[in-house]
C-alpha cells in the first residue's frame, strides 16, 4: 500500500484511538507525546492497535521492535505515565506520525 494512502488511515486510527478532535491538525511531523499526549500504556496500546489494523507485527520474524523503530541501547518509545518516572526517563525518542508510517512500511517490505 502506498504511503499516501496509508497516512490518512494511520491518522484516522490515531484520532479514533486517542479521541483526538478533528480540529487538531495531524501531520507526519506531529509528535505523539508532546503534541497529542499519547504516552505510557496508551502508547503501547496504540502500537498494538496499529499492528491489528494493518495486519503487521513490529517484532518477531521481521525483526525486533527496537530494530524497526531504530532504537539504540536503552532508548524507548514512550515515557511512563507516572509523573515521577518521567523526571528520570531521559532516553525516550520523540516519535512522530511519520516515523510510525515508516515503521509500518519497513515491516511490510520485510514480510
C-alpha positions in Angstrom: 0.0 0.0 0.0 1.5 3.4 -1.0 2.3 5.8 1.9 0.0 8.5 0.5 -2.9 6.0 1.1 -1.6 4.7 4.3 -1.0 8.1 6.0 -4.7 9.1 6.2 -5.6 5.7 7.5 -2.9 6.0 10.2 -4.0 9.5 11.2 -7.7 8.3 11.4 -6.7 5.4 13.6 -4.7 7.8 15.9 -7.7 10.2 16.1 -10.2 7.5 16.9 -7.9 5.6 19.3 -6.9 8.7 21.4 -10.1 10.7 20.7 -8.2 13.5 19.0 -10.5 16.3 17.9 -10.9 16.7 14.2 -9.8 20.3 14.7 -6.4 19.2 15.7 -4.1 19.1 12.7 -2.1 15.8 12.5 0.8 15.7 10.0 3.8 13.4 9.6 5.8 15.8 11.9 3.3 15.5 14.7 4.9 14.2 17.9 2.8 11.5 19.6 3.7 12.5 23.2 4.4 16.3 23.0 1.6 17.2 20.5 -1.0 14.5 21.1 -0.3 13.5 24.7 0.0 9.8 23.8 2.4 8.2 26.4 2.9 5.2 28.6 0.4 2.4 28.4 -1.7 4.5 25.9 1.4 4.5 23.6 1.8 0.7 23.9 -1.9 0.2 23.2 -1.7 2.4 20.1 1.2 0.4 18.8 -0.9 -2.8 19.3 -3.9 -1.2 17.6 -1.7 -0.3 14.6 -0.5 -3.9 14.4 -4.0 -5.2 14.4 -5.3 -2.6 11.9 -2.6 -3.1 9.4 -2.0 -6.9 10.0 1.6 -6.5 11.0 3.9 -7.1 13.9 6.7 -4.7 14.9 8.5 -7.7 16.4 9.0 -11.3 15.6 10.0 -12.7 12.3 10.7 -9.4 10.6 13.0 -8.1 13.4 12.7 -6.7 16.8 10.7 -3.6 17.7 14.0 -1.9 18.6 15.2 -2.6 15.0 12.0 -1.4 13.3 12.0 1.9 15.2 15.8 2.3 15.2 16.1 2.4 18.9 19.6 2.3 20.5 20.8 1.0 23.8 18.3 1.9 26.5 16.0 4.1 24.3 12.3 3.5 24.4 9.2 4.9 22.5 7.1 6.3 25.4 7.5 7.8 28.8 5.9 6.1 31.8 2.5 7.7 32.8 3.9 8.2 36.3 4.9 11.8 37.0 8.0 10.8 39.0 9.2 8.3 36.3 9.0 11.0 33.7 11.5 13.0 35.7 14.1 10.3 35.4 13.5 8.9 31.9 15.9 10.5 29.6 16.1 8.0 26.7 12.7 8.4 25.2 12.7 9.1 21.5 10.5 11.8 20.0 8.2 9.5 17.9 6.4 11.2 15.1 3.4 10.1 13.0 5.8 10.0 10.0 8.2 7.6 11.9 5.2 5.4 12.7 4.4 5.4 9.0 8.0 4.5 8.1 8.0 1.6 10.6 4.8 0.2 9.1 6.3 0.4 5.6 9.5 -1.2 6.8 7.6 -4.2 8.3 5.7 -4.6 5.0 8.9 -4.6 3.0 10.4 -7.3 5.2 7.3 -9.5 5.1 
